Amino acid sequence: MPFSPRLSICLLAFCSHIVFALSIPNVKDRTPHLSPRNYGFRFGNLSWGGAEPSDPLAQGAERLDDISLPAPEDGCLFSKDARNCWRDNFNIDTDFDERFPTTGKTVTYNLEITNTTMAPDGIERVVMAVNGQYPGPTLIADWGDTMVINVKNSLDHNGTGLHFHGLRQYKSNGADGANGITECPIAPGETKTYTFQCTQHGSSWYHSHYSVQYSDGVLGGIIINGPADAHYDHDLGVYMLSDWYHTPMFELAEAARHSTRGPPKADNGLINGTMKSPDGSLGAYGQIHVKKGLRYRIRVMNVGTNDHYLFSVDGHNLTVIASDFVPVVPFSASSISLGVGQRYDVILIADQDIDNYWIRSDPDSACSVNGNAGNIKAILSYDTAPADAQPNSTRHSISSGCKDMAVVPRVANTVPSDRFADAVQSLAMSVNITQQNGPLVQWYINGSAMEVDWSYPTVQYVLDGNTSYPRELNLVQLDEADQWYYFVIQTVQGLRVNLPHPIHLHGHDFYILGAGPGEWDGNIDGLQFDNPPRRDTAMLPAGGYLILAFPADNPGAWLMHCHIPFHVQQGFGLQFLERPDEIEGVMGDTSPFYNECAAWKDYYGGGQAFQQSDSGL
């Protein structure tokens, strides 16, 4: 029977760790933006001593005090003075859910995931790396390009796969990378090709969806060049915040499933893959080098496991221009609040005295536990500041709460409200602890903990015409093409455990009609239908509710889940089977799907040491 969203549920899910090793091909520069050839930092060290070598717009850039831009004119082209323009009548005011460019260009990356040892904070541990590095290489393309990602699994004892977080995968559900839903895992020794068009622009990341694997290293950044709603002189690329554990994540996650004490405390945090050890004797702080008077775009993202971060730069305000992939009306903030999976593009103006300043990634104490809290830092260094001097700067006053920031989308859309009352569906979230040779912790949605079958993904049910869906697939079917669907994710009241959860949806951005503590009172008049916040990851308040809407305009099987790996591993997820009659047609050639699943079954059925013991996601 299909999973019923009108029943009360409690979900608990887990994430497994893999570190990917990515190789960056020699891709030609196509626009005056970041490209694989000029993207020159690794392990948290960002340096810009002058103009980007291949970016003529950066040469002689004006040192403007103001970063605001006039409205783009029809037909305008991207330039240093018109960052909000693009080409072919596309610009910052284009709703990319409605239309997007098709460039005819293909950008190809070859990635290999391997077992290795690394010491991001100076303390060596086993990781799974992409192309031998952590974080993995950043994938860069232009808005409208087609990306082809070849992923080879060279791990010793794990399947794997890649999910391209936040990418809509419009009519390319087969490239979503959700093991047990859109694909079988990639077996060791095998290679899978993901092909999709970049219909959005902005900043994101890719990661494994094979249990808790990404927390052991299988992740990297994504940049899709496009228009921006602010002046800036240089794009410093992705800036990744994460918690870090000195024990392999699969070991920690399995222990967490059988513990009533909650997830383990992180040993440290990383900024772009580097940090000092907790005692300060090993490792290194990353650095950003800037020139006074210039403006820098930084793509900040939380790619961690459990911690919610407050990002700030001492002495500097940040102008937010995008949340997740969605351009927003620019606003200034002293700190940025990021749940796991969330991204914010910000502009930093180097307008302070020439000196060194702390960059801070502070775990929000309202929902985070980190053994090195208060010391997860990097350095912003002005170009003539003392090279080896540590900052003596003062942190901003910041407030905790593990909440979403208030944003206003640049492109204003209205969500239909006329059928909300009749169409809204309830998703009741709860936690369940049972005794099975000790405690077993699970998160439920409508009374069911999600668990997929790696060897029989949801898409296989569709191809087989099999509608006998096991309850644990937590499947909600959306049959009506382009119809709006509405969901209230409601925390069951009176739970022993009340935590905020970053809720992420594959295949769509969703509209946030409302959110708050406690139980929703049913007041529809209090919801926001006129230009509500729009993103792919939003915070479900602790003990509260989150009300979402999106149209069924993208056929596929799409996962929605808490992005804390411990929670999704313990079952916190569901999937929307959207317009199933159209999925096979959207897939096109299904032979790669069948071949990959055959290879996985040959491997997995051979008495492998590590078998699925959690949700699989």
C-alpha positions as CSV (number, residue, x, y, z in Angstrom):
1,M,0.0,0.0,0.0
2,P,1.3,3.5,-0.7
3,F,2.5,5.5,2.3
4,S,-0.3,7.6,3.7
5,P,0.6,11.3,4.5
6,R,-2.5,11.6,6.6
7,L,-1.3,9.1,9.3
8,S,1.0,10.2,12.1
9,I,4.6,9.4,11.5
10,C,8.0,9.4,13.2
11,L,11.2,9.4,11.1
12,L,14.8,8.5,11.8
13,A,17.5,8.4,9.2
14,F,21.2,7.9,9.0
15,C,24.0,9.0,6.7
16,S,27.2,7.1,5.9
17,H,30.6,8.5,5.1
18,I,32.5,8.3,1.8
19,V,35.3,10.6,0.7
20,F,35.4,11.2,-3.1
21,A,38.5,11.8,-5.2
22,L,37.6,14.1,-8.1
23,S,39.7,14.9,-11.1
24,I,39.2,18.2,-12.7
25,P,39.4,18.2,-16.5
26,N,40.8,21.0,-18.5
27,V,37.6,22.8,-19.4
28,K,37.9,26.0,-21.4
29,D,36.8,29.2,-19.9
30,R,33.4,30.1,-21.3
31,T,32.4,33.2,-19.4
32,P,34.0,35.7,-17.1
33,H,33.4,33.6,-14.0
34,L,35.1,30.8,-12.1
35,S,36.2,27.9,-14.2
36,P,38.1,24.7,-13.4
37,R,41.3,26.2,-14.8
38,N,41.3,29.3,-12.6
39,Y,39.7,28.0,-9.5
40,G,42.9,27.9,-7.5
41,F,42.4,27.1,-3.8
42,R,42.3,23.9,-1.8
43,F,41.9,22.9,1.8
44,G,40.4,26.2,2.9
45,N,43.1,28.6,1.6
46,L,41.7,31.3,-0.6
47,S,44.1,33.7,-2.2
48,W,43.6,36.5,-4.6
49,G,46.6,38.7,-5.1
50,G,45.2,40.4,-8.1
51,A,42.8,39.9,-11.0
52,E,41.7,36.5,-11.9
53,P,44.0,35.4,-14.7
54,S,41.2,34.5,-17.1
55,D,38.7,37.1,-15.9
56,P,39.0,40.3,-17.9
57,L,36.2,41.9,-15.9
58,A,38.2,41.8,-12.7
59,Q,41.1,43.7,-14.2
60,G,40.9,47.3,-13.2
61,A,37.6,46.7,-11.4
62,E,36.1,49.8,-9.9
63,R,36.3,50.2,-6.1
64,L,32.7,51.2,-5.4
65,D,31.4,51.7,-1.9
66,D,28.0,50.6,-3.1
67,I,27.2,47.1,-4.3
68,S,23.6,47.7,-5.4
69,L,22.6,47.4,-9.0
70,P,19.9,49.1,-11.2
71,A,17.3,46.8,-12.7
72,P,18.6,44.9,-15.7
73,E,17.6,46.2,-19.1
74,D,16.2,43.9,-21.8
75,G,19.0,42.2,-23.7
76,C,21.8,43.3,-21.4
77,L,25.0,41.3,-21.1
78,F,26.9,40.2,-18.1
79,S,29.8,42.6,-17.3
80,K,31.6,44.0,-14.3
81,D,29.1,46.8,-14.0
82,A,26.1,44.5,-14.9
83,R,26.5,41.4,-12.9
84,N,22.7,41.0,-12.8
85,C,22.6,40.5,-16.6
86,W,23.4,37.3,-18.5
87,R,22.8,36.8,-22.2
88,D,20.0,36.0,-24.7
89,N,17.5,38.0,-22.6
90,F,18.1,36.0,-19.5
91,N,19.0,37.9,-16.3
92,I,18.6,38.0,-12.5
93,D,14.8,38.5,-13.0
94,T,14.3,35.3,-15.0
95,D,12.3,32.7,-13.1
96,F,14.5,29.6,-13.8
97,D,11.6,27.3,-12.9
98,E,9.8,28.7,-15.9
99,R,12.6,29.1,-18.4
100,F,16.3,28.7,-18.7
101,P,19.0,29.0,-21.4
102,T,20.3,26.0,-23.3
103,T,23.9,26.6,-24.3
104,G,24.6,23.4,-26.2
105,K,27.8,23.1,-24.2
106,T,28.8,20.0,-22.2
107,V,31.1,20.1,-19.2
108,T,32.6,16.7,-18.2
109,Y,34.2,15.6,-14.9
110,N,35.8,12.3,-14.0
111,L,35.6,11.5,-10.3
112,E,37.0,8.5,-8.5
113,I,36.1,7.6,-4.9
114,T,38.8,5.9,-2.9
115,N,39.8,4.8,0.6
116,T,42.7,6.8,2.0
117,T,44.0,8.5,5.1
118,M,44.0,12.3,5.7
119,A,44.5,14.8,8.5
120,P,42.3,17.8,7.8
121,D,42.9,19.1,11.3
122,G,46.3,17.5,11.7
123,I,44.9,14.3,13.2
124,E,45.1,11.4,10.8
125,R,42.1,9.2,10.2
126,V,40.6,7.0,7.5
127,V,38.5,8.8,4.9
128,M,36.8,8.2,1.6
129,A,38.1,10.8,-0.8
130,V,37.1,12.2,-4.2
131,N,40.0,12.3,-6.6
132,G,42.3,12.0,-3.5
133,Q,41.2,15.2,-1.8
134,Y,38.7,16.4,0.8
135,P,36.6,18.3,0.0
136,G,36.4,16.9,-3.5
137,P,37.0,19.1,-6.6
138,T,34.4,21.8,-7.2
139,L,32.2,21.2,-10.3
140,I,31.8,24.4,-12.3
141,A,29.5,25.1,-15.3
142,D,27.5,27.9,-16.7
143,W,23.7,28.3,-16.5
144,G,22.2,26.2,-19.2
145,D,25.2,23.9,-19.7
146,T,24.9,20.1,-19.6
147,M,27.1,18.4,-17.0
148,V,28.4,14.9,-17.5
149,I,29.8,13.4,-14.3
150,N,31.6,10.0,-14.5
151,V,31.9,8.5,-11.1
152,K,34.2,5.5,-10.5
153,N,33.8,3.5,-7.3
154,S,37.3,2.4,-6.2
155,L,36.3,1.9,-2.5
156,D,37.2,-1.4,-0.9
157,H,33.9,-2.4,0.7
158,N,31.2,0.2,0.0
159,G,28.8,1.0,-2.7
160,T,28.4,4.7,-3.5
161,G,26.6,7.3,-5.6
162,L,26.5,11.0,-6.0
163,H,23.6,13.4,-5.3
164,F,23.8,16.9,-6.7
165,H,22.2,18.8,-3.8
166,G,19.6,21.3,-4.7
167,L,19.8,20.7,-8.5
168,R,16.3,20.4,-9.7
169,Q,17.1,17.6,-12.1
170,Y,14.3,18.8,-14.4
171,K,13.3,15.8,-16.4
172,S,16.5,14.0,-15.3
173,N,15.3,12.0,-12.3
174,G,17.7,9.2,-13.1
175,A,20.6,11.6,-12.3
176,D,19.4,12.4,-8.8
177,G,21.8,9.9,-7.1
178,A,19.5,8.7,-4.3
179,N,20.4,5.1,-3.6
180,G,17.4,2.8,-3.3
181,I,15.1,5.4,-5.0
182,T,16.5,6.5,-8.4
183,E,19.4,4.0,-8.7
184,C,21.2,1.0,-7.3
185,P,24.5,1.9,-5.6
186,I,27.6,1.9,-7.8
187,A,29.4,-1.4,-7.0
188,P,33.1,-1.3,-6.2
189,G,35.1,-1.3,-9.5
190,E,32.1,0.1,-11.5
191,T,31.5,3.5,-13.1
192,K,28.2,5.4,-13.4
193,T,27.6,8.5,-15.6
194,Y,25.3,11.2,-14.4
195,T,24.0,13.6,-17.1
196,F,21.8,16.6,-16.5
197,Q,21.2,20.2,-17.6
198,C,22.0,23.1,-15.2
199,T,18.6,24.8,-15.2
200,Q,19.4,26.9,-12.1
201,H,22.4,29.1,-11.3
202,G,24.2,29.6,-8.0
203,S,26.0,27.6,-5.3
204,S,25.7,24.1,-4.0
205,W,27.5,20.8,-3.3
206,Y,27.4,17.1,-4.2
207,H,27.6,14.2,-1.8
208,S,27.1,10.5,-1.4
209,H,23.6,9.3,-0.5
210,Y,24.8,5.9,0.5
211,S,23.9,5.9,4.2
212,V,26.2,8.2,6.2
213,Q,29.1,8.0,3.7
214,Y,29.4,11.7,2.9
215,S,30.4,12.5,6.5
216,D,33.5,10.4,5.9
217,G,34.5,12.6,3.0
218,V,32.5,12.0,-0.2
219,L,31.5,15.5,-1.0
220,G,32.5,18.6,-3.0
221,G,31.2,22.0,-4.2
222,I,29.1,23.0,-7.2
223,I,29.2,26.4,-8.9
224,I,26.8,27.2,-11.7
225,N,27.8,30.6,-13.1
226,G,24.9,33.0,-13.7
227,P,23.7,36.5,-12.9
228,A,23.9,38.0,-9.4
229,D,22.1,40.9,-7.8
230,A,25.1,42.8,-6.6
231,H,28.4,44.3,-7.6
232,Y,31.5,42.2,-6.8
233,D,35.1,42.3,-8.0
234,H,36.1,38.7,-7.3
235,D,34.3,35.3,-6.8
236,L,36.1,33.4,-4.1
237,G,34.2,30.3,-4.8
238,V,32.7,27.8,-2.3
239,Y,33.3,28.1,1.4
240,M,32.4,24.9,3.2
241,L,31.6,24.7,6.9
242,S,31.4,21.2,8.5
243,D,31.8,19.4,11.8
244,W,34.5,16.7,11.9
245,Y,34.8,13.4,13.7
246,H,38.0,11.5,14.4
247,T,36.1,8.2,14.4
248,P,34.7,6.8,11.1
249,M,31.0,7.8,10.7
250,F,29.6,4.4,10.0
251,E,30.9,3.3,13.4
252,L,29.4,6.4,15.1
253,A,26.1,6.2,13.3
254,E,25.5,2.6,14.2
255,A,26.2,3.4,17.9
256,A,23.8,6.4,17.7
257,R,21.0,4.1,16.4
258,H,21.3,2.2,19.7
259,S,21.8,5.1,22.1
260,T,19.2,7.3,23.9
261,R,21.9,9.9,24.5
262,G,21.6,11.5,21.0
263,P,24.3,11.8,18.4
264,P,27.9,11.9,19.4
265,K,29.7,15.2,19.9
266,A,31.9,16.3,17.0
267,D,35.6,16.4,17.7
268,N,36.2,19.5,15.7
269,G,34.9,21.7,12.8
270,L,36.4,22.4,9.4
271,I,36.4,25.4,7.1
272,N,37.0,24.4,3.5
273,G,38.6,21.2,4.7
274,T,41.1,22.5,7.2
275,M,41.5,23.5,10.9
276,K,43.8,23.5,13.8
277,S,43.5,20.5,16.1
278,P,41.5,21.0,19.2
279,D,44.6,21.5,21.3
280,G,46.1,23.9,18.7
281,S,49.3,21.9,18.2
282,L,48.5,20.4,14.7
283,G,46.8,21.5,11.5
284,A,46.3,25.0,10.1
285,Y,43.8,27.8,9.8
286,G,42.7,28.5,6.3
287,Q,43.1,32.0,4.9
288,I,41.3,34.4,2.6
289,H,43.6,37.2,1.2
290,V,41.8,40.4,0.1
291,K,42.7,43.9,-1.1
292,K,41.3,46.9,0.6
293,G,38.4,48.5,-1.3
294,L,37.4,45.4,-3.3
295,R,34.2,43.4,-3.0
296,Y,34.3,39.6,-2.8
297,R,31.6,37.0,-3.4
298,I,31.7,34.0,-1.0
299,R,29.5,31.0,-1.4
300,V,29.0,29.8,2.1
301,M,27.5,26.4,2.7
302,N,27.0,23.9,5.6
303,V,28.1,20.5,4.4
304,G,28.3,19.1,7.9
305,T,26.7,16.2,9.7
306,N,24.9,17.5,12.8
307,D,26.0,21.1,13.7
308,H,24.0,24.2,12.7
309,Y,26.5,27.1,12.0
310,L,26.6,30.8,12.6
311,F,29.1,32.2,10.1
312,S,30.7,35.7,10.6
313,V,33.7,37.8,9.8
314,D,35.0,40.0,12.6
315,G,34.6,43.7,11.8
316,H,32.7,43.1,8.5
317,N,29.1,42.8,7.6
318,L,27.9,40.4,4.9
319,T,25.4,41.2,2.2
320,V,23.2,38.2,1.4
321,I,22.3,37.8,-2.3
322,A,21.1,34.2,-2.5
323,S,19.7,31.5,-0.3
324,D,20.3,28.0,-1.6
325,F,19.9,28.4,-5.4
326,V,17.3,31.3,-5.1
327,P,18.4,34.9,-5.6
328,V,17.0,37.1,-2.8
329,V,16.5,40.8,-2.3
330,P,20.0,41.8,-0.9
331,F,20.2,42.5,2.8
332,S,23.1,43.1,5.3
333,A,23.8,40.8,8.2
334,S,26.5,40.5,10.8
335,S,26.2,36.7,10.8
336,I,24.7,34.0,8.7
337,S,22.7,31.1,10.1
338,L,23.1,27.8,8.2
339,G,21.4,24.4,8.9
340,V,23.0,21.3,7.3
341,G,22.6,21.5,3.5
342,Q,21.8,25.2,3.4
343,R,23.8,27.8,1.4
344,Y,24.1,31.6,1.3
345,D,25.9,33.6,-1.3
346,V,27.3,36.7,0.4
347,I,29.3,39.8,-0.6
348,L,32.1,40.9,1.7
349,I,33.5,44.4,1.2
350,A,37.1,44.8,2.3
351,D,36.5,48.2,3.8
352,Q,38.2,47.9,7.2
353,D,41.7,48.8,8.5
354,I,44.5,46.7,6.9
355,D,44.9,43.9,9.4
356,N,44.0,40.2,10.0
357,Y,40.5,39.3,11.1
358,W,38.9,36.1,12.4
359,I,36.4,34.3,10.2
360,R,34.2,32.3,12.6
361,S,32.1,29.2,12.1
362,D,30.3,28.9,15.5
363,P,28.1,25.9,16.2
364,D,24.7,27.1,17.3
365,S,24.5,26.0,20.9
366,A,20.7,25.6,20.6
367,C,21.1,22.4,18.5
368,S,24.8,21.6,18.1
369,V,27.4,19.8,20.1
370,N,31.1,20.3,19.2
371,G,34.2,19.6,21.2
372,N,36.0,22.6,19.7
373,A,33.1,25.1,19.8
374,G,34.4,28.7,19.8
375,N,37.6,27.8,18.0
376,I,36.5,26.9,14.5
377,K,38.1,29.7,12.7
378,A,39.9,30.9,9.6
379,I,41.7,34.2,8.8
380,L,40.7,37.1,6.6
381,S,44.0,38.8,5.7
382,Y,44.4,42.1,4.0
383,D,47.2,42.1,1.4
384,T,49.7,44.1,3.3
385,A,48.8,42.9,6.8
386,P,51.5,41.0,8.8
387,A,51.7,37.5,7.2
388,D,52.1,35.4,10.3
389,A,50.2,37.5,12.9
390,Q,47.1,35.9,14.3
391,P,44.1,38.2,14.5
392,N,43.2,40.2,17.6
393,S,39.7,41.0,16.4
394,T,36.4,41.0,18.3
395,R,33.5,38.7,17.3
396,H,30.1,40.1,16.4
397,S,27.2,39.7,18.9
398,I,25.3,36.7,17.5
399,S,22.0,35.1,18.6
400,S,21.3,31.4,18.6
401,G,18.1,29.5,17.8
402,C,18.8,27.3,14.8
403,K,16.3,29.2,12.7
404,D,16.1,30.1,9.1
405,M,17.0,33.7,8.1
406,A,14.2,35.9,6.8
407,V,14.6,36.2,3.0
408,V,12.6,37.7,0.2
409,P,13.0,36.0,-3.2
410,R,14.1,38.4,-6.0
411,V,11.6,36.8,-8.4
412,A,8.2,37.2,-6.8
413,N,5.8,34.3,-7.2
414,T,2.4,33.7,-5.7
415,V,1.3,30.3,-4.4
416,P,-2.4,29.5,-5.2
417,S,-4.4,29.5,-1.9
418,D,-7.8,28.5,-3.2
419,R,-7.4,24.8,-2.8
420,F,-5.1,24.7,0.2
421,A,-7.8,23.8,2.8
422,D,-9.0,20.8,0.7
423,A,-5.6,19.6,-0.5
424,V,-3.3,20.1,2.4
425,Q,-1.7,16.8,3.7
426,S,-0.3,16.2,7.1
427,L,3.1,14.6,7.8
428,A,3.4,13.9,11.5
429,M,7.0,13.6,12.7
430,S,7.9,11.7,15.8
431,V,10.7,9.7,17.4
432,N,10.3,6.1,18.5
433,I,12.6,4.1,20.8
434,T,12.1,0.3,21.0
435,Q,14.0,-2.4,22.7
436,Q,15.7,-4.9,20.4
437,N,18.8,-6.2,22.2
438,G,19.0,-2.7,23.6
439,P,17.4,0.6,22.5
440,L,16.7,1.2,18.8
441,V,16.1,4.8,17.9
442,Q,14.0,5.6,14.8
443,W,12.4,8.7,13.4
444,Y,8.9,8.3,12.0
445,I,6.8,10.1,9.4
446,N,3.2,9.2,9.8
447,G,4.2,6.2,12.0
448,S,6.8,4.7,9.7
449,A,10.6,4.8,9.6
450,M,11.8,5.0,6.0
451,E,14.0,2.2,4.7
452,V,14.9,1.7,1.0
453,D,16.1,-1.5,-0.7
454,W,19.4,-0.8,-2.4
455,S,18.8,-3.7,-4.8
456,Y,15.2,-2.7,-5.8
457,P,14.9,1.1,-6.1
458,T,11.6,2.9,-6.3
459,V,12.2,3.5,-10.0
460,Q,12.4,-0.2,-10.5
461,Y,8.8,-0.5,-9.1
462,V,7.7,2.0,-11.7
463,L,9.4,0.2,-14.6
464,D,8.0,-3.1,-13.5
465,G,4.5,-1.7,-13.1
466,N,4.6,-2.9,-9.5
467,T,2.4,-0.8,-7.2
468,S,2.8,-3.1,-4.1
469,Y,5.0,-0.6,-2.3
470,P,6.2,-1.7,1.1
471,R,5.1,0.7,3.9
472,E,8.7,1.5,4.8
473,L,9.3,3.2,1.5
474,N,7.2,6.1,2.9
475,L,5.8,6.8,-0.5
476,V,3.4,9.7,-1.2
477,Q,2.0,9.6,-4.8
478,L,1.4,12.9,-6.7
479,D,-0.5,12.1,-9.8
480,E,-1.9,15.4,-11.1
481,A,0.4,17.2,-13.5
482,D,1.3,20.7,-12.6
483,Q,-1.1,20.7,-9.6
484,W,0.0,22.4,-6.4
485,Y,0.5,20.2,-3.4
486,Y,0.6,21.4,0.2
487,F,2.1,19.7,3.2
488,V,2.2,20.4,7.0
489,I,5.2,18.7,8.6
490,Q,4.1,18.7,12.2
491,T,6.2,17.5,15.2
492,V,4.0,15.3,17.4
493,Q,3.6,17.1,20.7
494,G,4.9,15.7,23.9
495,L,8.0,13.9,22.5
496,R,10.9,13.2,24.8
497,V,13.2,14.6,22.1
498,N,12.5,17.9,20.4
499,L,15.1,19.1,17.9
500,P,15.1,21.4,14.9
501,H,15.6,19.5,11.6
502,P,16.9,20.8,8.3
503,I,14.3,19.5,5.8
504,H,15.6,19.0,2.2
505,L,13.6,18.1,-0.9
506,H,15.0,16.6,-4.0
507,G,13.6,17.6,-7.5
508,H,12.1,20.9,-6.4
509,D,12.5,24.2,-4.6
510,F,9.6,24.4,-2.2
511,Y,7.7,27.5,-1.0
512,I,7.6,28.1,2.8
513,L,4.1,29.1,3.7
514,G,4.6,29.1,7.4
515,A,6.7,27.7,10.3
516,G,6.7,28.1,14.0
517,P,6.9,26.4,17.4
518,G,4.3,24.0,18.8
519,E,1.2,22.8,16.9
520,W,-0.1,24.7,13.9
521,D,-3.4,26.3,14.8
522,G,-4.9,25.7,11.4
523,N,-5.2,29.5,10.6
524,I,-4.8,29.7,6.8
525,D,-5.1,33.5,6.9
526,G,-1.8,33.5,8.8
527,L,0.1,31.8,6.0
528,Q,2.2,33.6,3.4
529,F,1.1,32.9,-0.2
530,D,2.4,36.1,-1.7
531,N,6.1,35.7,-2.6
532,P,6.9,33.3,0.3
533,P,10.5,32.2,0.9
534,R,11.6,29.6,-1.6
535,R,14.5,27.2,-1.2
536,D,15.4,23.5,-1.1
537,T,16.4,23.2,2.5
538,A,14.5,24.8,5.4
539,M,14.5,24.4,9.2
540,L,11.6,22.5,10.9
541,P,11.6,24.4,14.3
542,A,12.2,22.3,17.4
543,G,8.8,20.8,18.5
544,G,7.1,22.8,15.8
545,Y,5.8,22.8,12.3
546,L,6.8,23.7,8.7
547,I,4.2,24.2,5.9
548,L,5.4,23.7,2.4
549,A,4.0,23.9,-1.2
550,F,5.3,23.0,-4.6
551,P,3.8,22.2,-8.0
552,A,4.0,18.7,-9.5
553,D,5.9,19.8,-12.6
554,N,8.9,17.4,-12.6
555,P,8.1,13.7,-13.0
556,G,10.2,11.4,-10.8
557,A,10.8,9.7,-7.5
558,W,12.0,12.5,-5.1
559,L,13.3,12.0,-1.6
560,M,12.5,14.5,1.2
561,H,14.4,14.0,4.4
562,C,16.1,15.5,7.4
563,H,19.6,16.4,6.2
564,I,21.3,15.3,9.5
565,P,22.8,12.0,8.5
566,F,22.2,10.5,12.0
567,H,18.5,11.2,11.5
568,V,17.9,10.1,7.9
569,Q,19.9,7.0,8.7
570,Q,17.4,6.3,11.5
571,G,14.4,6.7,9.1
572,F,13.6,10.4,8.9
573,G,12.4,10.6,5.3
574,L,9.7,10.1,2.7
575,Q,9.5,10.1,-1.0
576,F,7.2,11.7,-3.5
577,L,6.3,9.5,-6.5
578,E,5.5,12.3,-8.9
579,R,3.5,11.6,-12.1
580,P,4.7,7.9,-12.2
581,D,3.1,7.3,-15.6
582,E,5.7,9.7,-17.2
583,I,8.8,8.5,-15.4
584,E,9.9,5.9,-17.9
585,G,9.5,8.3,-20.8
586,V,11.6,10.9,-19.0
587,M,14.3,8.3,-18.3
588,G,14.8,7.6,-22.0
589,D,17.2,4.7,-22.4
590,T,16.8,2.5,-19.4
591,S,19.6,0.1,-20.2
592,P,22.2,1.9,-18.0
593,F,19.8,1.6,-15.0
594,Y,19.4,-2.1,-15.5
595,N,23.1,-2.7,-16.1
596,E,24.1,-0.8,-13.0
597,C,21.6,-2.7,-10.8
598,A,22.8,-6.0,-12.2
599,A,26.4,-5.1,-11.3
600,W,25.3,-4.1,-7.8
601,K,23.3,-7.3,-7.3
602,D,26.3,-9.4,-8.4
603,Y,28.5,-7.6,-5.9
604,Y,26.1,-7.3,-3.0
605,G,24.8,-10.9,-3.2
606,G,28.3,-12.3,-2.9
607,G,28.4,-12.4,0.9
608,Q,29.9,-8.9,1.4
609,A,31.0,-8.1,5.0
610,F,28.9,-4.9,5.2
611,Q,25.2,-5.2,4.7
612,Q,22.5,-2.5,4.9
613,S,21.5,-2.0,8.6
614,D,19.8,1.3,8.5
615,S,17.5,3.4,6.1
616,G,20.1,3.1,3.4
617,L,20.0,6.8,2.7
